[in-house]
Amino acid sequence: MLQSLASNSCVRLIQSHKSTWYFASLVLGYVLYLIFGAVVFSSVELPYEDQLRQELRAIKKQFLQENECLSEERLERFLKKALEASNYGVSILNNASANWNWDFTSALFFASTVLSTTGYGHTAPLSDGGKAFCIIYSVIGIPFTLLFLTAVVQRIMVYSTRRPIMYFHQQWGISKPLVAIVHATLLAMLAVSCFFLIPAAIFSALEENWNFLESFYFCFISLSTIGLGDYVPGEAVNQRFRELYKVAITVYLILGLIVMLVVLETFCELQQLKQLRKMFYLKKEKPQDRLAILEHDHLSFTTVSKRAASQGEDKTQSFIGVPTLMSPNDDPMIQ
């Protein structure tokens, strides 16, 4: 008997706090996914890092043996300075001196990566004034970009998602959830083809050292606004039509980001995903519940008022039942 009562109370407790348990499982799953990613990346990339370190040590040792007049300390200072400049996008190589990082087209490309929060990191402001302006420019520009993207996506969604779904639903009589799933799948396939596969093929043809996988990797890292910066187009030596190429890449990033947001918004409007999201949200107090509470309070107040009024009437009637003396002559004792 006690065990059944305890089990029933546990079941009621879990059901009453269902969204909290779902949210806790979501947090736990996210932490486990982070740990899983760290384990995989570490196991895959650590051997390559170790191999590269050994190769660099061997090259450095061989260079010092061939140039005995150069001390290791002087070489370390030179390499440190060169690496610091390289982190700012400035290279000391002779074949890279022709490319400037802060001409107009390169600055335009940099501004687009800042406002879209992609931030490749291959180019960064060198001066204190440039760093201060970058902060102010980002504080104003990033909310402005969000407003711009929201307005554009809202207008595109009307013609790319809502109207086609409503048309097939009304004209062909197909259920709206089924039409929405098919439409979202076709839209995602079209977006992958036009903004991932085709651009990857173009980048692999234009960039000498990129294969198709590296080009596809760049497209995904860019349009997902991760922006690692290990692959940046238009930075090759003697790049033909470099200025026009940079402008075209800037346009591609902006359009691709808009298309990705349209696809994500289309999937978010699916009824199945809405129900899945509601599992992890706090339940809002419904207007019906508020109305029921107000009606209950009103009824309680009315009942109390009626009881008080009835009690008052009873007291009044008890006083009325007592005979009143109009004059001394009416008193029989006096008479």
Disulfide bonds with the S-S distance in Angstrom:
none
